[in-house]
Amino acid sequence: MTVIGGALAAGCAAPGSDAPEAQPTNAATPSTAPGCGTEPITLKGYFETGFPLPKTLTEEFSKQYPNVKWDIREDQFAVITQNAPRVLADDPPDLMRLPQVSELVKDNLLKNMDGYAQAFGWDKWPASQLEQMRLAPGGKVRGEGSLYAMGLNFSMTGVFYNKKLAEKVGMSAPPATLAEFDDLLAKAKAAGVDPIAQFNGGATGGLAFPLQNLMAAYGPAGPINEWIYQKPGATIDTPTNLQAARHLEKWIKAGYFWKDVNAVDYATMMSRFIDGKGLFMFDGDWESGNLDKQMPGDAGFFLMPSAQEGGKLAAMSAPLTFGVGARAKNPDCAAFFLNWVATDDKARDIGVEVGGSHPMGPADAHMPDVKPGTVTESTLAAGAKIAEDNGAMDFIANATGAIYAKSWTPNLQKMVAGQQTPEGLLKSVQSDYQSQTGGN
């Protein structure tokens, strides 16, 4: 799942003529299980700032494998998204937080992971875990073909809420329908409670979170995934998505978001929500462990309700994606680390306790006990419900490498400012998408 950060760095140029040679479609299976050896080795990492899970995992890994040290660079996700092609071409890390893989694979910048999948047995895991990181031959269609990345866990988004504020507005249980949710937002506004804590500043349009939740409330997840996966003929400009965009505009005009939402970054949103300045917050389960520590017993979580009573639920649910550079110095050790994250008991404990999400890996793998009544318990249960309803979606920000910073974000910011309509939003994004995908 794409998680969000702060300001955008200058746009990067395309990889130069010294880009690596194309990776074969079927990467060879190593003759022996890859590992990190016993000699001193330093893995270069390029991670997302503000999220403790990756670094916590690297620290535990080095405790178990003392010969492995880490050289980690961190940036906001918008910076990583813009700079990924240049970094992977000019100074490739062994392990890198990725936006989406399509353009990077086309430019031969990511290592084909099929050989590692066979060597470690990843191809025996539930297929849905790896689907979003696969790319068909030709680098066009996602969701099938060779594997080019791996997840540190399987994240999911929904709606967090402040239990004390919920009691203040008479919310005794999570809303069962979109209409009930609207009613709670109106009650919060009338009671002087900030209805929704959300960010939308800089280069990362956080209103994409409630927008995609509304898309899922009005229509099925399938067509949204087809658009994200760049299926031929796919469009984001559909009747149900227009209903969702109009609903978001209604929330904006009703004053359900902070007046300065276009100046609020992700960290500020989290700080305000923890301080009690928002009843609801659209965000991901990677914050569950943090909220259990910062707001013990005072934070809850639910999945976005459907517009139809009894309707199926859907949510953005995707791996926290990391890849190995095609020209990385230590690809075997990086792949060994990724396998360790999914299979080591202590690593899986960290994935749940720090990351708040379900680890990748075999269906029968170790799972830690989770304290009853915690946010983490709620998010893990919600993940099981999404699996039951087949409602997992990738994030609309991941459709292309540039669609988030260059299209969703400015258009959502313009909508807040009253300079864009719901119809114009979808048409503009679809036009940008077609330009970025070569016409789709």
C-alpha positions as CSV (number, residue, x, y, z in Angstrom):
1,M,0.0,0.0,0.0
2,T,1.3,3.5,-0.8
3,V,1.8,5.5,2.5
4,I,2.1,9.2,2.6
5,G,4.7,11.8,3.5
6,G,5.4,15.5,3.1
7,A,7.0,17.8,0.6
8,L,7.9,17.1,-3.0
9,A,11.5,17.4,-4.2
10,A,12.3,18.6,-7.6
11,G,11.2,16.2,-10.4
12,C,13.8,13.8,-11.5
13,A,15.0,13.1,-15.0
14,A,14.6,9.8,-16.8
15,P,17.3,7.2,-16.3
16,G,20.4,7.8,-18.5
17,S,21.8,5.7,-21.3
18,D,23.7,3.7,-18.7
19,A,20.5,2.1,-17.4
20,P,21.0,-1.7,-16.7
21,E,20.2,-4.3,-19.3
22,A,16.8,-5.8,-19.3
23,Q,16.1,-8.5,-16.8
24,P,15.0,-11.9,-18.2
25,T,11.3,-12.6,-17.8
26,N,12.1,-15.8,-15.8
27,A,14.9,-15.1,-13.4
28,A,17.1,-18.2,-12.8
29,T,16.6,-20.0,-9.5
30,P,19.8,-19.8,-7.3
31,S,21.6,-23.1,-7.0
32,T,21.7,-22.7,-3.2
33,A,19.4,-20.8,-0.9
34,P,20.5,-17.1,-1.0
35,G,21.8,-15.6,2.2
36,C,24.1,-12.9,3.7
37,G,27.1,-15.1,4.4
38,T,29.4,-14.6,7.3
39,E,31.7,-11.8,6.1
40,P,30.9,-8.2,7.1
41,I,28.3,-6.7,4.7
42,T,26.5,-3.4,4.6
43,L,23.1,-3.2,3.0
44,K,22.0,0.1,1.5
45,G,18.4,1.0,2.2
46,Y,16.2,3.8,0.9
47,F,13.2,4.0,3.2
48,E,10.2,6.2,3.9
49,T,10.6,8.7,6.7
50,G,8.2,8.7,9.6
51,F,7.4,5.0,9.7
52,P,9.3,2.9,12.2
53,L,8.6,-0.6,11.0
54,P,11.4,-1.0,8.4
55,K,14.1,0.4,10.7
56,T,12.9,-1.7,13.6
57,L,13.1,-4.8,11.4
58,T,16.6,-4.0,10.3
59,E,17.8,-3.5,13.9
60,E,16.4,-7.0,14.8
61,F,17.9,-8.5,11.7
62,S,21.4,-7.2,12.6
63,K,21.0,-8.7,16.1
64,Q,20.3,-12.1,14.6
65,Y,22.9,-11.6,11.8
66,P,25.7,-9.4,13.4
67,N,27.8,-9.4,10.2
68,V,25.1,-7.3,8.5
69,K,25.1,-3.5,9.0
70,W,22.8,-1.0,7.3
71,D,23.3,2.3,5.5
72,I,19.8,3.8,5.4
73,R,18.6,7.0,3.7
74,E,15.1,8.2,4.4
75,D,12.8,10.6,2.4
76,Q,9.1,11.5,2.3
77,F,7.2,9.2,0.1
78,A,6.5,11.9,-2.5
79,V,10.3,12.4,-2.8
80,I,10.9,8.7,-3.2
81,T,8.2,8.5,-5.9
82,Q,9.7,11.3,-7.9
83,N,13.3,10.2,-7.5
84,A,13.0,6.4,-7.8
85,P,14.1,6.2,-11.5
86,R,17.2,8.3,-10.9
87,V,18.2,6.7,-7.7
88,L,17.8,3.1,-9.1
89,A,19.8,4.1,-12.2
90,D,22.6,6.1,-10.6
91,D,23.1,4.8,-7.1
92,P,20.9,1.7,-6.7
93,P,20.2,0.7,-3.1
94,D,20.0,-3.0,-2.1
95,L,16.5,-2.4,-0.7
96,M,14.1,0.4,-1.6
97,R,10.6,1.5,-0.6
98,L,8.7,1.6,-3.9
99,P,5.7,3.5,-5.3
100,Q,4.4,1.1,-8.0
101,V,6.7,-1.0,-10.2
102,S,5.4,-0.6,-13.8
103,E,7.6,2.2,-15.1
104,L,10.6,1.0,-13.1
105,V,10.3,-2.4,-14.7
106,K,10.0,-1.0,-18.1
107,D,13.2,0.9,-17.6
108,N,14.9,-2.3,-16.3
109,L,15.6,-0.8,-12.9
110,L,14.2,-3.5,-10.7
111,K,15.5,-7.1,-10.1
112,N,13.2,-9.9,-11.3
113,M,12.4,-11.8,-8.1
114,D,11.1,-15.0,-9.6
115,G,14.2,-17.0,-8.8
116,Y,14.0,-15.9,-5.2
117,A,10.3,-16.8,-5.0
118,Q,11.2,-20.3,-6.1
119,A,14.2,-20.6,-3.8
120,F,12.4,-19.4,-0.7
121,G,9.0,-20.8,-1.5
122,W,7.2,-17.5,-1.9
123,D,5.3,-19.0,-4.8
124,K,3.5,-21.3,-2.3
125,W,2.1,-18.4,-0.3
126,P,-1.5,-17.2,-0.9
127,A,-1.3,-15.8,-4.5
128,S,-3.2,-12.7,-3.6
129,Q,-0.3,-11.5,-1.4
130,L,2.0,-11.1,-4.4
131,E,-0.4,-10.2,-7.1
132,Q,0.0,-6.4,-6.9
133,M,3.8,-6.7,-7.3
134,R,3.6,-8.8,-10.5
135,L,4.0,-7.4,-14.0
136,A,3.2,-9.2,-17.3
137,P,5.8,-9.4,-20.1
138,G,6.1,-6.1,-21.8
139,G,5.8,-4.2,-18.6
140,K,2.3,-3.0,-19.2
141,V,-0.3,-5.0,-17.2
142,R,0.1,-5.4,-13.4
143,G,-1.3,-8.3,-11.4
144,E,0.1,-11.1,-13.4
145,G,3.5,-12.3,-14.7
146,S,6.9,-12.0,-13.0
147,L,7.5,-10.8,-9.4
148,Y,9.4,-7.5,-9.1
149,A,9.0,-6.6,-5.4
150,M,8.0,-7.9,-2.0
151,G,6.0,-6.6,1.0
152,L,7.1,-6.0,4.5
153,N,3.5,-6.6,5.6
154,F,0.0,-6.4,4.1
155,S,-1.4,-3.0,5.0
156,M,-5.1,-1.9,4.9
157,T,-6.9,1.4,5.2
158,G,-10.1,2.4,6.8
159,V,-11.5,4.9,9.4
160,F,-9.9,5.5,12.8
161,Y,-12.0,7.3,15.4
162,N,-11.6,9.0,18.7
163,K,-13.8,7.1,21.2
164,K,-14.2,10.0,23.6
165,L,-15.4,12.3,20.8
166,A,-17.6,9.5,19.5
167,E,-19.3,9.3,22.8
168,K,-19.8,13.1,22.8
169,V,-21.7,13.0,19.5
170,G,-23.7,9.9,20.5
171,M,-21.9,7.3,18.4
172,S,-22.4,4.0,20.2
173,A,-21.2,1.8,17.4
174,P,-19.5,2.3,14.0
175,P,-21.8,3.4,11.2
176,A,-23.4,0.5,9.2
177,T,-24.1,2.6,6.1
178,L,-22.8,5.7,4.4
179,A,-26.0,7.6,5.4
180,E,-25.2,6.8,9.1
181,F,-21.7,8.0,8.6
182,D,-23.0,11.3,7.1
183,D,-25.3,11.7,10.1
184,L,-22.4,11.3,12.5
185,L,-20.3,13.9,10.6
186,A,-23.2,16.3,10.8
187,K,-23.6,15.7,14.5
188,A,-19.9,16.3,15.1
189,K,-20.0,19.6,13.2
190,A,-23.0,20.7,15.2
191,A,-21.3,19.8,18.4
192,G,-18.2,21.8,17.6
193,V,-16.1,18.7,17.0
194,D,-13.8,18.6,14.0
195,P,-15.5,15.8,11.9
196,I,-12.5,14.6,9.9
197,A,-8.8,14.8,10.5
198,Q,-7.1,14.6,7.2
199,F,-4.0,15.9,5.4
200,N,-3.9,17.4,1.8
201,G,-0.8,19.5,1.8
202,G,2.3,19.6,-0.3
203,A,2.7,17.0,-2.9
204,T,0.6,14.4,-1.2
205,G,-3.2,14.8,-1.6
206,G,-4.5,12.9,1.5
207,L,-8.1,13.5,0.4
208,A,-7.4,10.6,-2.0
209,F,-8.0,8.4,1.1
210,P,-11.6,9.4,1.7
211,L,-12.3,9.6,-2.0
212,Q,-11.3,6.0,-2.7
213,N,-13.2,4.9,0.4
214,L,-16.3,6.6,-1.1
215,M,-15.6,5.0,-4.5
216,A,-15.7,1.6,-2.7
217,A,-18.9,2.6,-0.9
218,Y,-20.7,3.3,-4.2
219,G,-19.2,0.7,-6.5
220,P,-17.3,-2.5,-6.8
221,A,-13.5,-2.8,-6.2
222,G,-12.8,-4.7,-9.5
223,P,-13.0,-1.8,-12.0
224,I,-10.8,0.4,-9.7
225,N,-8.2,-2.3,-9.6
226,E,-8.3,-2.7,-13.4
227,W,-7.6,1.0,-13.7
228,I,-4.7,0.8,-11.2
229,Y,-3.3,-2.3,-13.0
230,Q,-3.5,-0.5,-16.3
231,K,-5.9,-3.0,-18.0
232,P,-6.7,-2.0,-21.6
233,G,-9.6,0.4,-21.7
234,A,-9.8,1.0,-18.0
235,T,-11.1,4.3,-16.8
236,I,-11.5,6.1,-13.4
237,D,-14.2,8.3,-14.9
238,T,-17.2,6.1,-14.1
239,P,-20.7,6.9,-12.9
240,T,-20.1,5.4,-9.4
241,N,-16.8,7.2,-9.0
242,L,-18.5,10.4,-10.0
243,Q,-21.0,9.8,-7.2
244,A,-18.0,9.3,-4.9
245,A,-16.3,12.5,-6.0
246,R,-19.6,14.5,-5.6
247,H,-20.0,13.1,-2.1
248,L,-16.4,14.2,-1.2
249,E,-17.2,17.7,-2.5
250,K,-20.3,17.7,-0.3
251,W,-18.1,17.0,2.7
252,I,-15.7,19.8,1.7
253,K,-18.5,22.3,1.3
254,A,-20.1,21.2,4.6
255,G,-16.8,22.1,6.4
256,Y,-16.1,18.5,7.6
257,F,-12.4,19.0,6.9
258,W,-10.1,21.5,8.6
259,K,-10.1,24.9,6.9
260,D,-6.3,24.6,6.4
261,V,-6.4,21.0,5.1
262,N,-4.5,22.1,2.0
263,A,-1.6,23.1,4.3
264,V,-1.7,20.1,6.5
265,D,1.0,17.3,6.0
266,Y,0.7,13.8,7.2
267,A,2.7,14.3,10.4
268,T,0.6,17.3,11.4
269,M,-2.6,15.3,10.8
270,M,-1.4,12.5,13.1
271,S,-0.4,15.0,15.8
272,R,-3.7,16.7,15.7
273,F,-5.7,13.5,15.7
274,I,-3.8,12.2,18.7
275,D,-4.4,15.5,20.4
276,G,-8.2,15.1,20.0
277,K,-8.7,17.4,17.1
278,G,-10.8,15.2,14.9
279,L,-13.5,12.5,15.4
280,F,-12.6,10.5,12.3
281,M,-9.4,10.0,10.3
282,F,-9.0,8.1,7.0
283,D,-5.6,6.2,7.3
284,G,-4.0,2.9,7.3
285,D,-3.3,0.1,9.9
286,W,0.4,1.0,9.9
287,E,-0.7,3.5,12.6
288,S,-2.4,0.9,14.8
289,G,0.6,0.2,17.0
290,N,1.3,3.9,17.3
291,L,-2.3,4.8,18.3
292,D,-2.4,1.9,20.8
293,K,0.6,3.6,22.5
294,Q,-0.4,7.3,22.1
295,M,-4.1,6.8,22.7
296,P,-4.4,3.6,24.7
297,G,-8.1,2.6,24.8
298,D,-9.2,5.8,23.2
299,A,-8.9,4.9,19.5
300,G,-11.1,2.7,17.4
301,F,-11.2,1.5,13.8
302,F,-13.8,0.5,11.3
303,L,-14.1,-0.2,7.6
304,M,-15.8,2.4,5.4
305,P,-19.5,1.4,5.2
306,S,-21.3,0.7,2.0
307,A,-23.8,3.2,0.5
308,Q,-26.2,0.2,0.4
309,E,-27.4,-1.5,3.6
310,G,-25.8,-4.9,3.8
311,G,-23.5,-4.1,0.9
312,K,-20.0,-5.7,0.6
313,L,-17.1,-3.8,2.0
314,A,-13.9,-2.8,0.3
315,A,-10.6,-1.1,1.3
316,M,-7.2,-0.2,0.0
317,S,-5.2,-3.2,1.0
318,A,-1.7,-3.8,-0.4
319,P,1.8,-4.9,0.5
320,L,4.2,-2.3,2.0
321,T,6.2,-2.7,-1.1
322,F,10.0,-2.9,-1.3
323,G,12.2,-3.8,-4.2
324,V,15.8,-4.7,-5.0
325,G,17.7,-2.6,-7.5
326,A,18.6,-4.4,-10.8
327,R,22.2,-3.3,-10.2
328,A,22.2,-3.6,-6.4
329,K,25.5,-4.7,-4.8
330,N,24.0,-7.3,-2.4
331,P,20.7,-8.6,-3.9
332,D,20.9,-12.1,-2.4
333,C,21.2,-10.6,1.2
334,A,18.4,-8.2,0.5
335,A,16.2,-11.0,-0.7
336,F,17.2,-13.1,2.4
337,F,16.1,-10.2,4.6
338,L,12.7,-10.0,2.8
339,N,12.2,-13.7,3.4
340,W,13.2,-13.3,7.0
341,V,10.7,-10.6,7.5
342,A,7.9,-12.9,6.4
343,T,9.0,-16.1,8.1
344,D,10.9,-15.3,11.3
345,D,8.7,-15.4,14.4
346,K,10.3,-12.3,16.0
347,A,10.1,-10.4,12.7
348,R,6.4,-11.3,12.4
349,D,5.9,-10.1,16.0
350,I,7.4,-6.7,15.0
351,G,5.2,-6.6,11.9
352,V,2.1,-6.8,14.0
353,E,3.2,-4.9,17.1
354,V,5.0,-2.0,15.4
355,G,3.5,-2.1,11.9
356,G,-0.1,-2.9,13.1
357,S,-0.6,-5.0,10.0
358,H,-0.8,-8.7,8.9
359,P,2.6,-10.0,7.9
360,M,3.3,-11.5,4.5
361,G,4.1,-15.2,4.3
362,P,2.6,-18.7,4.5
363,A,-1.1,-18.9,5.6
364,D,-0.2,-21.1,8.6
365,A,2.8,-18.9,9.8
366,H,3.2,-17.7,13.4
367,M,1.0,-14.9,14.5
368,P,1.5,-13.1,17.9
369,D,-1.2,-12.7,20.5
370,V,-2.9,-9.4,20.2
371,K,-4.3,-7.6,23.3
372,P,-8.1,-7.5,23.3
373,G,-9.7,-4.1,22.8
374,T,-6.7,-2.6,20.9
375,V,-6.8,-0.8,17.6
376,T,-4.5,-3.5,16.3
377,E,-7.1,-6.2,17.1
378,S,-9.7,-4.2,15.2
379,T,-7.5,-3.7,12.1
380,L,-6.5,-7.3,11.9
381,A,-10.2,-8.4,12.2
382,A,-11.1,-5.9,9.5
383,G,-8.4,-7.4,7.2
384,A,-10.1,-10.8,7.6
385,K,-13.5,-9.2,6.6
386,I,-12.0,-7.6,3.5
387,A,-10.6,-11.0,2.5
388,E,-14.0,-12.5,3.0
389,D,-15.7,-9.9,0.8
390,N,-12.9,-10.0,-1.8
391,G,-12.7,-6.3,-1.4
392,A,-9.0,-5.6,-1.5
393,M,-8.0,-2.6,-3.7
394,D,-4.6,-1.2,-4.5
395,F,-4.3,2.6,-4.0
396,I,-5.5,4.9,-6.8
397,A,-2.2,6.8,-6.2
398,N,-0.3,3.8,-7.5
399,A,-1.7,3.6,-11.0
400,T,1.4,5.2,-12.5
401,G,4.6,6.6,-11.0
402,A,3.4,10.2,-11.5
403,I,-0.3,10.1,-11.1
404,Y,-0.3,10.9,-7.4
405,A,2.0,13.9,-7.3
406,K,1.1,15.3,-10.7
407,S,-2.6,14.7,-11.0
408,W,-4.6,13.5,-7.9
409,T,-2.9,15.9,-5.5
410,P,-3.3,19.2,-7.5
411,N,-6.8,18.3,-8.5
412,L,-7.9,17.5,-5.0
413,Q,-6.3,20.6,-3.7
414,K,-8.1,22.6,-6.4
415,M,-11.4,21.0,-5.3
416,V,-10.9,22.1,-1.7
417,A,-10.2,25.6,-3.0
418,G,-13.4,25.6,-5.1
419,Q,-11.4,25.6,-8.4
420,Q,-12.2,22.0,-9.5
421,T,-15.5,20.1,-9.9
422,P,-16.0,16.4,-9.3
423,E,-16.6,15.9,-13.1
424,G,-13.4,17.9,-13.9
425,L,-11.4,16.0,-11.3
426,L,-12.1,12.6,-12.8
427,K,-11.7,13.8,-16.4
428,S,-8.4,15.5,-15.7
429,V,-7.0,12.5,-13.8
430,Q,-8.1,10.1,-16.6
431,S,-6.5,12.4,-19.2
432,D,-3.2,12.5,-17.3
433,Y,-3.4,8.7,-16.8
434,Q,-3.7,8.1,-20.6
435,S,-0.8,10.4,-21.3
436,Q,1.3,8.6,-18.7
437,T,0.4,5.1,-19.9
438,G,0.7,5.8,-23.6
439,G,-3.0,5.9,-24.2
440,N,-3.9,2.7,-22.3
